[in-house]
Amino acid sequence: MDHGRAIHPRGRRLGRDSRADPTGERRERLPRPGGPAPRRRLLGAPQGAPLLPKSHPRPRSPAHRLRSRSDRGGQNDRPERTDAAGGRLIRSLFLCLLVCAHATASVAESPHPNIVVILADDLGWNDVGYHGSEIRTPNLDRLAAEGIELDRFYVQPSCSPTRSALMTGKSSRRLGIHRPLGKNEADGLGLDERILPQYLADLGYQPLMVGKWHLGHYVPDYFPQSRGFEHFYGYLTGGIGYWDHNHGGGHDWQRNGETLREEGYSTQLLADEAVRLLRDRDPVRPTFLYFALPAPHLPNEAPEAALASYREIEDEKRRRHAGMVTELDTAVGRILDALRVEGMLENTLVFFSSDNGGLSPEARFPLFARASELALSIFDRPIPIASLEFMASNTLDGASDNTPLPGGKMMIAEGGARVAASIWWPGRLEGGRHDRFMTISDVLPTILEAIGAPEKIPGDLDGASQWGVLSGTGESATPDYVIGDTGAMALYRAPWKLVLEGGAPRLYDVFADPLERRDVAAAHPDVLASMAVAAEAWPRNSRPGETSPLHFLWDPDGFGGAEDRAPWADVARERAEASR
């Protein structure tokens, strides 16, 4: 079945509630809670005001850093230079200029573009302006408008599974990453897995990471700088206090394995570091920056200035959430501006996505909800038992908005896995809307083909390159995609979604029914049977160091709060030294 062109020109929409399809069907569109969509440009039409000015300074090179060396070392006290000394000086300057010219030419002639991958944390579908939100996100809106809006982009319903798929191109179930990694997990993403920065380093890139890792921290072998990144600044666990940078009793803030004690709001500090890295990058190599932001993950903490800009939002949790999203958007804008200032923007591929749907009041993990209700019948907030307070916070404090999609984070409903995403490469990918199915497992192979290295795409991936349909140069495969775990899982075979969640299996056409209101299993028994066989056969691996999900009952993963143990980077290093 053909489900329409991959890229729709801006302005070709037929209305808020339907879309045209070459089959003659009318495809239901998601209603926009905040009103009609912003006006869109036609693909290939005059751009109007671009996201950023297109006249940029030339890339920096070692020549940029040369400084005048006159008046150094008492040279002015010398009565006169000899001819021989003057000749040596001229020759040295000439050789220096040749080296600098070669370095500058290397930048200009690099066969590969720069790459920036930006990942938000728990951003809801209706937390961005271009989906109709009351939250102002001008930089994310412009990324989607100037680039290609990925309208049907799917991730996993929680963070570690999504991040593992992004780094490997493989299914998180195959990797044994079934849920967010806890602070006491004895391993992480398998050390035998090659990941995105390693592939790019082989192609001459300088891989840099700033932000949240959450793919293992038991020993330093699992740290980002041991997995292909030349530089890492940020945190290792699932979430930290925005001001104290603590997680589950331990400080979690580091640069390249060394614990840092820094004051400041984490989103702003991370943006500072990312801008500095772009400014001080190796100018001879293309740059890969993985910018994994903490916002708007719990706890609900935002600077006063951000909160003051949303006085019209009465709900305090939603107002704090809006402030966190604004800080995220500002950080994205700073990255784009740094790319412009450094003369990199026109040759940079920028990808943006959330790691899962937002944590909303509708997104309730049943065990957490029941325990919270029981605890709150006895205690007030904060509950004096840490594990119960953790469950109550994750049940009651989330303020994302995934409407009109049902559900949210940790759920296999559309609101847990379909997220706001976009991709932009000025002059190459811009001004359209991609409404074909695409997943987080497709990102690695898509990047490798986009930069001209399709031969580097491994043959054992679960994702597939979408470069052909995104760039308009050809077709792309659409592999099956699985989300969730044994207790509740869903298999996508676009446009179909098979839901296995206890009881009879359900089947939805999520292209025509994105709100999952019409179970069409009875009308399509052959599709149901074929997809059920595929779901049953889908590999589900385990990890040796995987702990019980109930481990948090006696040592929960709190986000922020007092310290009661050594910093996590130090603990990992001590474990490694003890095992030698």
KEDODO-466807 format. One record per residue (C-alpha): chain; x, y, z. Coordinates in nm, 4 decimals, always signed. Example, Ala and Ser with C-alpha at 12.3 -4.5 7.8 and 13.67 -1.06 7.14 Angstrom:
2
   unit         xx         yy         zz
      A    +1.2300    -0.4500    +0.7800
      A    +1.3670    -0.1060    +0.7140
//
This chain:
580
   unit         xx         yy         zz
      A    +0.0000    +0.0000    +0.0000
      A    +0.1298    +0.3431    -0.0887
      A    +0.0786    +0.5964    +0.1860
      A    +0.1636    +0.9156    +0.0072
      A    +0.4638    +1.1213    -0.0858
      A    +0.7376    +1.1395    +0.1711
      A    +0.7789    +1.5166    +0.1639
      A    +0.4801    +1.7481    +0.1347
      A    +0.5392    +2.1067    +0.0225
      A    +0.4547    +2.3677    +0.2789
      A    +0.1041    +2.5023    +0.2326
      A    -0.0394    +2.1905    +0.0631
      A    -0.2512    +2.0878    +0.3613
      A    -0.6230    +2.0438    +0.2955
      A    -0.7342    +2.1320    +0.6459
      A    -0.6839    +2.0566    +1.0094
      A    -0.8664    +1.7236    +1.0142
      A    -0.7803    +1.5510    +0.6864
      A    -0.5008    +1.4928    +0.4364
      A    -0.4979    +1.3868    +0.0744
      A    -0.3708    +1.0414    -0.0179
      A    -0.2940    +0.9083    -0.3679
      A    -0.5125    +0.6060    -0.2952
      A    -0.8154    +0.8351    -0.2885
      A    -0.8643    +0.7969    +0.0859
      A    -0.8932    +1.0885    +0.3254
      A    -0.6302    +1.0617    +0.5975
      A    -0.7167    +1.2051    +0.9379
      A    -0.4816    +1.4747    +1.0668
      A    -0.4183    +1.5462    +1.4291
      A    -0.6172    +1.8494    +1.5438
      A    -0.3975    +2.1294    +1.6737
      A    -0.5156    +2.2248    +2.0237
      A    -0.3934    +2.5828    +1.9924
      A    -0.5630    +2.6605    +1.6626
      A    -0.4544    +2.6410    +1.3003
      A    -0.0984    +2.5644    +1.2076
      A    +0.1449    +2.8451    +1.1254
      A    +0.1674    +2.9324    +0.7592
      A    +0.4125    +2.7127    +0.5701
      A    +0.6347    +2.7889    +0.2737
      A    +0.6044    +2.5925    -0.0465
      A    +0.8942    +2.3529    -0.0960
      A    +1.1358    +2.5221    -0.3327
      A    +0.9603    +2.8608    -0.3107
      A    +1.1501    +3.1728    -0.2043
      A    +1.2659    +3.1265    +0.1493
      A    +1.1754    +3.4670    +0.2854
      A    +1.3572    +3.5461    +0.6075
      A    +1.5845    +3.2472    +0.6811
      A    +1.6335    +3.1033    +1.0275
      A    +1.9768    +3.2566    +1.0446
      A    +2.1615    +3.4953    +0.8155
      A    +2.3298    +3.3168    +0.5274
      A    +2.6400    +3.5366    +0.5195
      A    +2.8800    +3.3817    +0.7647
      A    +3.2424    +3.4357    +0.8581
      A    +3.4853    +3.1862    +0.7140
      A    +3.5619    +2.8782    +0.9281
      A    +3.8293    +2.9303    +1.1861
      A    +4.1684    +2.7802    +1.1200
      A    +4.4981    +2.7811    +1.3037
      A    +4.5693    +3.1108    +1.1224
      A    +4.2787    +3.2642    +1.3133
      A    +4.4581    +3.2025    +1.6388
      A    +4.7893    +3.3611    +1.5363
      A    +4.8764    +3.6629    +1.7415
      A    +5.1439    +3.9315    +1.6996
      A    +5.4668    +3.8233    +1.8544
      A    +5.6383    +4.1644    +1.8561
      A    +5.7591    +4.3047    +2.1866
      A    +5.8101    +3.9544    +2.3384
      A    +6.1049    +3.8131    +2.5233
      A    +6.3057    +4.1367    +2.5388
      A    +6.3436    +4.1449    +2.1606
      A    +6.3186    +4.5246    +2.1608
      A    +6.6337    +4.5407    +2.3733
      A    +6.8401    +4.3909    +2.0893
      A    +7.0323    +4.6568    +1.8953
      A    +6.9756    +4.5018    +1.5516
      A    +6.8692    +4.1728    +1.3819
      A    +7.1334    +4.0034    +1.1680
      A    +7.0505    +3.9191    +0.8066
      A    +7.0647    +3.5478    +0.8933
      A    +6.8144    +3.5908    +1.1764
      A    +6.5866    +3.7947    +0.9502
      A    +6.6008    +3.5239    +0.6843
      A    +6.5099    +3.2551    +0.9350
      A    +6.2155    +3.4648    +1.0515
      A    +6.0887    +3.5126    +0.6944
      A    +6.1230    +3.1405    +0.6204
      A    +5.9421    +3.0491    +0.9433
      A    +5.6553    +3.2850    +0.8672
      A    +5.6298    +3.1509    +0.5131
      A    +5.6117    +2.7889    +0.6369
      A    +5.3535    +2.8881    +0.8964
      A    +5.1368    +3.0489    +0.6298
      A    +5.1627    +2.7371    +0.4132
      A    +5.0506    +2.5161    +0.7039
      A    +4.7606    +2.7490    +0.7864
      A    +4.6524    +2.7662    +0.4231
      A    +4.6557    +2.3868    +0.4041
      A    +4.4466    +2.3605    +0.7215
      A    +4.1924    +2.6121    +0.5900
      A    +4.1731    +2.4257    +0.2587
      A    +4.1164    +2.1002    +0.4493
      A    +3.8107    +2.2530    +0.6146
      A    +3.6709    +2.3752    +0.2837
      A    +3.7397    +2.0470    +0.1068
      A    +3.6088    +1.8114    +0.3785
      A    +3.3786    +1.5616    +0.2068
      A    +3.1499    +1.5361    +0.5106
      A    +2.9135    +1.7878    +0.6728
      A    +2.9103    +1.8676    +1.0419
      A    +2.6421    +1.6858    +1.2409
      A    +2.4460    +1.8090    +1.5434
      A    +2.2028    +1.5690    +1.7137
      A    +1.9816    +1.7373    +1.9751
      A    +1.7711    +1.5258    +2.2096
      A    +1.5125    +1.6671    +2.4503
      A    +1.4005    +1.4724    +2.7578
      A    +1.0273    +1.4042    +2.8127
      A    +0.9027    +1.6726    +2.5723
      A    +0.5315    +1.6324    +2.5030
      A    +0.3703    +1.6435    +2.1588
      A    +0.1862    +1.9636    +2.2511
      A    +0.4821    +2.1236    +2.4295
      A    +0.6049    +2.2942    +2.1103
      A    +0.4622    +2.6033    +1.9499
      A    +0.4231    +2.4556    +1.6028
      A    +0.1835    +2.1952    +1.7444
      A    -0.0331    +2.4679    +1.8967
      A    +0.1127    +2.4823    +2.2487
      A    +0.0885    +2.7858    +2.4735
      A    +0.4615    +2.7338    +2.5385
      A    +0.6730    +2.9564    +2.3159
      A    +0.9417    +2.7642    +2.1278
      A    +1.0600    +2.9930    +1.8457
      A    +1.3832    +2.8038    +1.7780
      A    +1.2194    +2.4612    +1.7599
      A    +0.9422    +2.6113    +1.5474
      A    +1.1968    +2.7534    +1.3045
      A    +1.3881    +2.4258    +1.2884
      A    +1.0658    +2.2529    +1.1825
      A    +0.9745    +2.5343    +0.9402
      A    +1.3148    +2.5855    +0.7773
      A    +1.3989    +2.2164    +0.7835
      A    +1.1744    +1.9131    +0.7421
      A    +0.9132    +1.8454    +1.0061
      A    +0.9126    +1.4716    +1.0827
      A    +0.5406    +1.4353    +1.1411
      A    +0.5369    +1.0604    +1.2106
      A    +0.8583    +1.0087    +1.4043
      A    +0.8612    +0.7327    +1.6662
      A    +1.0900    +0.6598    +1.9597
      A    +1.0648    +0.4270    +2.2597
      A    +0.8341    +0.5203    +2.5504
      A    +1.1274    +0.5813    +2.7871
      A    +1.4757    +0.7257    +2.7818
      A    +1.7436    +0.4511    +2.7930
      A    +1.5676    +0.2372    +2.5291
      A    +1.5466    +0.5363    +2.2929
      A    +1.9083    +0.6376    +2.3512
      A    +2.0337    +0.2855    +2.2903
      A    +1.8457    +0.2694    +1.9588
      A    +1.9787    +0.6125    +1.8561
      A    +2.3392    +0.5119    +1.9248
      A    +2.3220    +0.1688    +1.7569
      A    +2.0404    +0.1635    +1.5005
      A    +1.9122    -0.1507    +1.6731
      A    +1.5973    -0.2415    +1.8637
      A    +1.6267    -0.1744    +2.2361
      A    +1.4671    -0.5158    +2.3013
      A    +1.7452    -0.6797    +2.1031
      A    +1.9975    -0.4822    +2.3107
      A    +1.8411    -0.5814    +2.6424
      A    +1.7535    -0.2197    +2.7302
      A    +1.3884    -0.2568    +2.8271
      A    +1.3369    +0.0365    +3.0650
      A    +1.5270    +0.3337    +3.2076
      A    +1.8564    +0.2169    +3.3558
      A    +1.8604    +0.2526    +3.7334
      A    +2.1488    +0.4001    +3.9274
      A    +2.2523    +0.0593    +4.0621
      A    +2.2546    -0.1309    +3.7315
      A    +2.5769    -0.3334    +3.7058
      A    +2.6134    -0.2747    +3.3323
      A    +2.4588    -0.0765    +3.0464
      A    +2.4595    -0.0743    +2.6689
      A    +2.6756    -0.3735    +2.5751
      A    +3.0421    -0.2891    +2.5406
      A    +3.0594    -0.5045    +2.2285
      A    +2.8167    -0.2708    +2.0488
      A    +2.9639    -0.0151    +1.8096
      A    +2.7869    +0.3168    +1.8392
      A    +2.7399    +0.6310    +1.6328
      A    +3.0495    +0.8290    +1.7467
      A    +3.2732    +0.5330    +1.6655
      A    +3.1393    +0.5059    +1.3115
      A    +3.1851    +0.8792    +1.2631
      A    +3.5340    +0.8837    +1.4141
      A    +3.6352    +0.6239    +1.1534
      A    +3.5263    +0.8778    +0.8907
      A    +3.7432    +1.1530    +1.0353
      A    +3.4897    +1.3244    +1.2628
      A    +3.5589    +1.4814    +1.6013
      A    +3.2802    +1.3343    +1.8230
      A    +3.1751    +1.5548    +2.1159
      A    +2.8999    +1.5003    +2.3714
      A    +2.7272    +1.7384    +2.6106
      A    +2.4357    +1.6397    +2.8351
      A    +2.2624    +1.3245    +2.9555
      A    +2.4118    +0.9810    +2.8827
      A    +2.1941    +0.7208    +3.0640
      A    +2.3439    +0.4164    +2.8912
      A    +2.5550    +0.2848    +3.1767
      A    +2.7869    +0.4159    +3.4468
      A    +2.8786    +0.1160    +3.6636
      A    +3.2461    +0.1421    +3.5654
      A    +3.4188    +0.4000    +3.3423
      A    +3.4189    +0.1590    +3.0477
      A    +3.0512    +0.2523    +3.0044
      A    +3.1158    +0.6295    +3.0074
      A    +3.0716    +0.8247    +2.6805
      A    +3.4432    +0.9056    +2.6551
      A    +3.5108    +0.5291    +2.6571
      A    +3.2572    +0.4723    +2.3780
      A    +3.3953    +0.6971    +2.1053
      A    +3.3371    +1.0527    +2.2258
      A    +3.6538    +1.2601    +2.2552
      A    +3.4909    +1.4945    +2.5046
      A    +3.2028    +1.4525    +2.7499
      A    +3.0481    +1.7092    +2.9813
      A    +2.7271    +1.6354    +3.1658
      A    +2.5765    +1.3552    +3.3699
      A    +2.5445    +0.9779    +3.3497
      A    +2.2172    +0.8874    +3.5213
      A    +1.8508    +0.9332    +3.4349
      A    +1.7858    +1.2756    +3.5828
      A    +1.9424    +1.5328    +3.8135
      A    +1.8363    +1.8370    +4.0090
      A    +1.8732    +2.1338    +3.7755
      A    +2.0557    +2.3347    +4.0416
      A    +2.2268    +2.0757    +4.2665
      A    +2.3195    +1.8242    +3.9888
      A    +2.2492    +1.5278    +4.2182
      A    +2.0835    +1.1952    +4.1429
      A    +1.9760    +0.9326    +4.3936
      A    +2.2023    +1.0604    +4.6715
      A    +2.5125    +1.1056    +4.4572
      A    +2.6529    +1.4064    +4.2735
      A    +2.6408    +1.3482    +3.8972
      A    +2.8214    +1.6252    +3.7112
      A    +3.1496    +1.5701    +3.5311
      A    +3.3833    +1.6590    +3.2542
      A    +3.5697    +1.3650    +3.0982
      A    +3.5369    +1.1452    +3.4056
      A    +3.6295    +1.4088    +3.6640
      A    +3.3555    +1.5193    +3.9042
      A    +3.2775    +1.8916    +3.8945
      A    +3.1208    +2.1202    +4.1547
      A    +2.9659    +2.4041    +3.9574
      A    +2.6923    +2.6487    +4.0402
      A    +2.4295    +2.7162    +3.7815
      A    +2.1215    +2.5871    +3.6044
      A    +2.2099    +2.2668    +3.4217
      A    +2.0460    +2.3510    +3.0862
      A    +2.2350    +2.6798    +3.0725
      A    +2.5669    +2.5242    +3.1775
      A    +2.5338    +2.2567    +2.9096
      A    +2.4614    +2.5182    +2.6444
      A    +2.7686    +2.7150    +2.7570
      A    +2.9845    +2.4070    +2.7108
      A    +2.8374    +2.3165    +2.3725
      A    +2.8966    +2.6674    +2.2380
      A    +3.2547    +2.6609    +2.3681
      A    +3.3198    +2.3244    +2.2017
      A    +3.1937    +2.4521    +1.8671
      A    +3.4146    +2.7585    +1.8999
      A    +3.7264    +2.5601    +1.9987
      A    +3.6695    +2.2557    +1.7758
      A    +3.9396    +2.1010    +1.5597
      A    +3.8964    +2.3050    +1.2387
      A    +4.0526    +2.0371    +1.0208
      A    +3.7930    +1.7690    +1.1009
      A    +3.4133    +1.7779    +1.0627
      A    +3.2342    +1.8027    +1.3972
      A    +2.9779    +1.5648    +1.5459
      A    +2.8036    +1.7178    +1.8484
      A    +2.5546    +1.5104    +2.0483
      A    +2.3629    +1.7609    +2.2622
      A    +2.1360    +1.5676    +2.5012
      A    +1.9419    +1.8185    +2.7079
      A    +1.7911    +1.7475    +3.0517
      A    +1.4697    +1.9445    +2.9973
      A    +1.1861    +1.9129    +3.0600
      A    +1.2432    +1.5964    +3.2695
      A    +1.1523    +1.6114    +3.6386
      A    +1.2132    +1.7804    +3.8807
      A    +1.0028    +2.0842    +3.7895
      A    +1.2707    +2.3511    +3.8308
      A    +1.3199    +2.6624    +3.6206
      A    +1.4925    +3.0009    +3.6593
      A    +1.2768    +3.2854    +3.7862
      A    +1.3078    +3.4789    +3.4602
      A    +1.1644    +3.1857    +3.2665
      A    +0.8796    +3.1453    +3.5157
      A    +0.8003    +3.5159    +3.5011
      A    +0.7401    +3.4917    +3.1275
      A    +0.4467    +3.2531    +3.1876
      A    +0.2454    +3.4335    +3.4540
      A    -0.0661    +3.3703    +3.2460
      A    -0.0426    +2.9933    +3.3132
      A    -0.2318    +2.9343    +3.6375
      A    -0.1270    +2.5757    +3.7041
      A    +0.2054    +2.5976    +3.8886
      A    +0.3392    +2.2660    +3.7581
      A    +0.2550    +2.3550    +3.3993
      A    +0.4109    +2.6996    +3.4452
      A    +0.7371    +2.5456    +3.5708
      A    +0.7271    +2.2940    +3.2889
      A    +0.6838    +2.5783    +3.0401
      A    +0.9836    +2.7540    +3.1899
      A    +1.1969    +2.4414    +3.1473
      A    +1.0882    +2.4044    +2.7848
      A    +1.1736    +2.7688    +2.7226
      A    +1.5232    +2.7081    +2.8613
      A    +1.5539    +2.4092    +2.6282
      A    +1.4453    +2.6183    +2.3314
      A    +1.6883    +2.8957    +2.4235
      A    +1.9720    +2.6405    +2.4387
      A    +1.8824    +2.5143    +2.0910
      A    +1.8860    +2.8716    +1.9654
      A    +2.2312    +2.9250    +2.1113
      A    +2.3622    +2.6193    +1.9261
      A    +2.2192    +2.7417    +1.5964
      A    +2.3614    +3.0863    +1.6536
      A    +2.7050    +2.9396    +1.7360
      A    +2.6949    +2.7422    +1.4111
      A    +2.6239    +3.0648    +1.2255
      A    +2.8995    +3.2605    +1.4004
      A    +3.1524    +2.9843    +1.3326
      A    +3.0583    +2.9685    +0.9651
      A    +2.9392    +2.6085    +1.0032
      A    +2.5648    +2.6386    +0.9559
      A    +2.5422    +2.5945    +0.5790
      A    +2.7353    +2.2673    +0.6024
      A    +2.5695    +2.1168    +0.9108
      A    +2.3026    +1.8479    +0.9365
      A    +2.0861    +1.9189    +1.2434
      A    +1.8518    +1.6541    +1.3868
      A    +1.6110    +1.7169    +1.6759
      A    +1.3787    +1.4850    +1.8676
      A    +1.2423    +1.4116    +2.2122
      A    +1.3518    +1.0841    +2.3718
      A    +0.9908    +0.9833    +2.4484
      A    +0.6493    +1.1319    +2.5003
      A    +0.5909    +1.3713    +2.7864
      A    +0.5215    +1.2737    +3.1460
      A    +0.1637    +1.3922    +3.1745
      A    -0.1176    +1.3353    +3.4259
      A    -0.2552    +1.0728    +3.1852
      A    +0.0755    +0.8840    +3.1780
      A    +0.0414    +0.6766    +3.4932
      A    +0.2390    +0.3620    +3.5625
      A    -0.0246    +0.1451    +3.7400
      A    +0.2028    +0.0242    +4.0221
      A    +0.3209    +0.3784    +4.0933
      A    -0.0339    +0.5151    +4.0862
      A    -0.1695    +0.2570    +4.3322
      A    +0.1242    +0.2974    +4.5712
      A    +0.0948    +0.6766    +4.5569
      A    -0.2746    +0.6725    +4.6362
      A    -0.2131    +0.4474    +4.9365
      A    +0.0769    +0.6566    +5.0637
      A    -0.1112    +0.9849    +5.0260
      A    -0.3977    +0.8460    +5.2313
      A    -0.1476    +0.8403    +5.5192
      A    +0.1153    +1.1091    +5.4466
      A    +0.1370    +1.4557    +5.2974
      A    +0.3923    +1.5477    +5.0285
      A    +0.6833    +1.5087    +5.0434
      A    +0.6235    +1.1522    +5.1592
      A    +0.8870    +1.0616    +5.4229
      A    +0.9582    +0.7246    +5.2578
      A    +1.1910    +0.7959    +4.9639
      A    +1.0641    +0.5202    +4.7342
      A    +0.7015    +0.6238    +4.7830
      A    +0.7841    +0.9903    +4.7236
      A    +0.9645    +0.8897    +4.4015
      A    +0.6539    +0.7045    +4.2812
      A    +0.4253    +0.9909    +4.3807
      A    +0.6415    +1.2447    +4.1983
      A    +0.6420    +1.0383    +3.8788
      A    +0.2651    +0.9960    +3.9075
      A    +0.1571    +1.3468    +4.0065
      A    +0.4254    +1.5997    +3.9100
      A    +0.4465    +1.5513    +3.5338
      A    +0.3096    +1.8529    +3.3456
      A    +0.3706    +1.7678    +2.9812
      A    +0.0895    +1.7860    +2.7282
      A    +0.0659    +1.5134    +2.4627
      A    -0.2787    +1.6066    +2.3343
      A    -0.4440    +1.5101    +2.1177
      A    -0.2409    +1.1894    +2.1291
      A    -0.3466    +0.9414    +2.3983
      A    -0.1145    +0.8451    +2.6832
      A    +0.2422    +0.9517    +2.7467
      A    +0.5804    +0.8480    +2.8822
      A    +0.6192    +0.4792    +2.9762
      A    +0.3049    +0.3911    +2.7758
      A    +0.2750    +0.2213    +2.4372
      A    -0.0110    +0.4518    +2.3386
      A    +0.0757    +0.7045    +2.0658
      A    +0.1499    +0.9790    +2.3186
      A    +0.4357    +0.7730    +2.4598
      A    +0.6202    +0.7062    +2.1346
      A    +0.5229    +0.9608    +1.8658
      A    +0.7197    +1.2787    +1.9285
      A    +0.8053    +1.6193    +1.7899
      A    +1.1080    +1.5876    +1.5596
      A    +1.2738    +1.7646    +1.2681
      A    +1.5817    +1.7503    +1.0484
      A    +1.7542    +2.0374    +0.8701
      A    +2.0476    +2.0767    +0.6377
      A    +2.0439    +2.4207    +0.4712
      A    +2.0238    +2.3853    +0.0955
      A    +1.9733    +2.0071    +0.1168
      A    +1.6869    +1.9319    +0.3564
      A    +1.4485    +2.2205    +0.4060
      A    +1.0965    +2.3516    +0.3709
      A    +0.8814    +2.0381    +0.3826
      A    +0.6843    +1.7969    +0.5983
      A    +0.7727    +1.4279    +0.6054
      A    +0.4634    +1.2221    +0.6831
      A    +0.6111    +0.8798    +0.6194
      A    +0.6846    +0.6526    +0.9140
      A    +1.0354    +0.7004    +1.0604
      A    +1.1908    +0.5805    +1.3869
      A    +1.4819    +0.6469    +1.6177
      A    +1.6457    +0.3241    +1.4917
      A    +1.6607    +0.4829    +1.1451
      A    +1.8718    +0.7797    +1.2541
      A    +2.2154    +0.6143    +1.2516
      A    +2.1859    +0.4627    +0.9017
      A    +2.0206    +0.7807    +0.7708
      A    +2.3117    +0.9922    +0.8953
      A    +2.5700    +0.7572    +0.7456
      A    +2.4050    +0.7679    +0.4044
      A    +2.3452    +1.1441    +0.4236
      A    +2.7171    +1.2116    +0.4744
      A    +2.8121    +0.9918    +0.1794
      A    +2.9107    +0.6746    +0.3632
      A    +2.6331    +0.4217    +0.2917
      A    +2.8939    +0.1450    +0.2730
      A    +2.9544    +0.1953    +0.6470
      A    +2.5964    +0.1010    +0.7401
      A    +2.6115    -0.2355    +0.9217
      A    +2.3992    -0.5197    +0.7934
      A    +2.2582    -0.6203    +1.1324
      A    +2.0527    -0.3092    +1.2113
      A    +1.6813    -0.2986    +1.2840
      A    +1.6521    +0.0520    +1.1388
      A    +1.6988    +0.1581    +0.7771
      A    +1.8259    +0.4730    +0.6105
      A    +1.5502    +0.7190    +0.5223
      A    +1.7814    +0.9439    +0.3221
      A    +1.6262    +0.8493    -0.0111
      A    +1.2767    +0.9740    +0.0760
      A    +1.4007    +1.2681    +0.2837
      A    +1.6275    +1.3994    +0.0086
      A    +1.3972    +1.3053    -0.2794
      A    +1.6679    +1.0896    -0.4367
      A    +1.4955    +0.7519    -0.4074
      A    +1.2817    +0.5186    -0.2005
      A    +1.3570    +0.3902    +0.1499
      A    +1.2630    +0.0712    +0.3307
      A    +1.0246    +0.0912    +0.6267
      A    +1.1114    -0.1933    +0.8656
      A    +0.8830    -0.3225    +1.1382
      A    +0.9299    -0.1389    +1.4663
      A    +0.8612    -0.2625    +1.8195
      A    +0.8077    -0.0551    +2.1328
      A    +0.7481    -0.1532    +2.4930
      A    +0.8237    -0.4722    +2.6794
      A    +0.6742    -0.8128    +2.7467
      A    +0.3897    -0.6844    +2.9637
      A    +0.2815    -0.4269    +2.7062
      A    +0.4269    -0.4056    +2.3586
      A    +0.3269    -0.2778    +2.0179
      A    +0.4516    -0.3642    +1.6704
      A    +0.4293    -0.1088    +1.3896
      A    +0.4077    -0.2055    +1.0246
      A    +0.3052    +0.1272    +0.8794
      A    +0.0248    +0.2189    +0.8746
      A    -0.0714    -0.0656    +1.1098
      A    -0.0102    -0.0882    +1.4841
      A    -0.0582    -0.4163    +1.6699
      A    -0.1112    -0.3703    +2.0443
      A    -0.0419    -0.6598    +2.2825
      A    -0.1397    -0.5416    +2.6289
      A    -0.3314    -0.8208    +2.7960
      A    -0.6556    -0.9561    +2.6597
      A    -0.7234    -0.9791    +2.2887
      A    -0.4736    -0.8169    +2.0525
      A    -0.5842    -0.4867    +1.9023
      A    -0.5079    -0.3481    +1.5571
      A    -0.5144    +0.0187    +1.4544
      A    -0.4471    +0.2071    +1.1356
      A    -0.2641    +0.4924    +1.3060
      A    -0.2336    +0.6898    +0.9814
      A    -0.6122    +0.7124    +0.9555
      A    -0.6788    +0.6831    +1.3301
      A    -0.3923    +0.8459    +1.5239
      A    -0.6024    +0.8655    +1.8401
      A    -0.6428    +0.4844    +1.8459
      A    -1.0198    +0.4866    +1.8730
      A    -1.1107    +0.2190    +1.6169
      A    -0.9864    -0.1377    +1.6673
      A    -0.9932    -0.2913    +1.3181
      A    -0.8597    -0.6365    +1.4108
      A    -1.1785    -0.8106    +1.3062
      A    -1.1783    -0.6387    +0.9662
      A    -0.8158    -0.7345    +0.8855
      A    -0.7525    -1.0879    +1.0190
      A    -0.4646    -1.1552    +0.7777
      A    -0.2776    -0.8402    +0.8854
      A    -0.3416    -0.9265    +1.2496
      A    -0.2119    -1.2831    +1.2117
      A    +0.1012    -1.1820    +1.0196
      A    +0.1941    -0.9090    +1.2665
      A    +0.1287    -1.1331    +1.5669
      A    +0.3782    -1.3852    +1.4294
      A    +0.6369    -1.1089    +1.3800
      A    +0.5828    -0.9773    +1.7334
      A    +0.6229    -1.3238    +1.8812
      A    +0.9478    -1.3773    +1.6915
      A    +1.0975    -1.0398    +1.7786
      A    +1.4149    -1.0966    +1.9854
      A    +1.4160    -0.9969    +2.3494
      A    +1.7557    -1.0222    +2.5122
      A    +1.8571    -0.9690    +2.8717
      A    +2.1684    -0.8215    +3.0311
      A    +2.3813    -0.9892    +3.3004
      A    +2.3829    -0.6768    +3.5176
      A    +2.0130    -0.5996    +3.4886
      A    +1.8543    -0.5406    +3.8292
      A    +1.4971    -0.5988    +3.9353
      A    +1.2694    -0.3027    +3.8622
      A    +1.1700    -0.3221    +4.2303
      A    +1.5261    -0.2409    +4.3389
      A    +1.4246    +0.1235    +4.3775
      A    +1.2038    +0.0300    +4.6745
      A    +1.5058    +0.0426    +4.9055
      A    +1.7279    +0.2769    +4.7022
      A    +1.5243    +0.4914    +4.4622
      A    +1.6542    +0.7000    +4.1724
      A    +1.5673    +1.0445    +4.3034
      A    +1.6129    +1.3528    +4.0839
      A    +1.8003    +1.6061    +4.2951
      A    +1.8127    +1.6184    +4.6740
      A    +2.0711    +1.5669    +4.9453
      A    +2.3901    +1.3676    +4.8930
      A    +2.4439    +1.0515    +5.0982
      A    +2.7248    +0.8854    +4.9014
      A    +3.0242    +0.9614    +4.6818
      A    +2.9728    +1.1146    +4.3351
      A    +2.8754    +0.8610    +4.0707
      A    +3.1863    +0.9129    +3.8558
      A    +3.4068    +0.8521    +4.1620
      A    +3.2125    +0.5407    +4.2606
      A    +3.2561    +0.3973    +3.9095
      A    +3.6291    +0.4624    +3.9174
      A    +3.6642    +0.2985    +4.2601
      A    +3.4776    -0.0100    +4.1361
      A    +3.7105    -0.0383    +3.8372
      A    +4.0222    -0.0039    +4.0530
      A    +3.8930    -0.2616    +4.3026
      A    +3.8372    -0.5162    +4.0254
      A    +4.1955    -0.4979    +3.8956
//
